[in-house]
Amino acid sequence: MGKNYVSNVAHEVANLLRLENPETYTFYSFRQSSANQAADIGATPQQLVDFYGWKSTAMAQECVSTSKYALESMASKLAENEKVVEKESTKFSSSEEVEKSSICQVEEV
């Protein structure tokens, strides 16, 4: 089996999947896609490095940081924080009290 035959396998897979421009697909395309999918379901950077044999965690960290899992997790945290902020803001009777509270919170940090 020669390298030309092997490189055609990726093109054939892309054809079978009815992807646009199948001639542009390589094994790297499928490797990267599977790494992104693993990150989307919660794989850690170290798991990706171990599985794909990468030498550094840079690529793995990028996959994880931009994954659906990470984005949904961050959105959930922000939404939860928004609920807390809304509850806190209803405790005050005036905007002046809110400002004083905000200043105190900053100073406490």
N, C-alpha and C positions, 0 to 999 in steps of 0.2 A: 504494500500500500504506500504510494508516494505522497509527497506533501501537497501536490495539486489535487489529488483525490480527496484528501482530508479537508482541504480548504473548501471544497465543493459541498461537503456535508452541511456546513452552516448555511450555505445558500439554499440547499434542498429543504432544510428544516424551515427556513424563512418562507420558501415557496409553499410548503405544506400548511403553514400557519396563515397563509395568504397575507403576509406582511408586505408593505410597499417597499419597492426597491430591494428585493431579496439579494441582489448581487453585492450589496453594501454590507451584509452581515458577515461577521467573523465569529470564531469561538469566543473571542473576548467579549463580544456583544452579549452572548448568552451568559457568560460568567458574571459580567457586571449586573445583568438583569436578575440573575438568581441571588446575587449578594444583596441587591436592593430589596428583593422580596423577603429574604431572611431578616434583614433589618426591619422591614415593615411589620413583621410578626414578633419583634422583640429581641432579636439576636444582639448580643453585645459586641463591641469592637474586638475584644479578645477572641470570642467565638469565631468571628469572621476571619481574623488573622490565622487562627489555627486551621480552620477548614480550607481556606483558599491558599494558604501557604505564603501569604504576603510577608514581606520582611519588616514592614513598619505598620503602625496602626493608623497612619494618615488617611489612607483610602477607606479603611474600615470605619474610622470616625466620621468621615464625610457621609458614608452610606447611612450610618446610624443617626447622625444629626439632621439629615434631610428626610428621614423615613416618615411614613405615615404615623407610625407608632409614636415617634418623638414629637411630631407636630400635634397629634391629638392629645398627647400627654400634656404638652405645654398649654394648649388651648383649654384643657380641663382645669389646669392649675390657675390660669388667668381668669376663667369663668368663676371658679371658686373664690378667688381673691376679690372679684367684682362683687360677689354676694356679701362678703365680709365688709367691704367698703360701703355698700349700700346700707347695711345694718348699722354701721357706725355713724353714717351721716344722718340717719333718722333719730339718733339720740340727741342731736343738737337742735336748739330752737332758733338759732340764727346763724348766718354765715360767719359772723365774727367768732362764734364759739368753735366752728369748724376750723377756721384759720388758726386759732390758738391751739387747738388739738394737733393740727398738722405740724405746727412749729415745735410743739413739745415732742412729738414723735421723732422728728428729725434730730432734735437736740439729744434725745435719749440714745440714739444710735451712736 
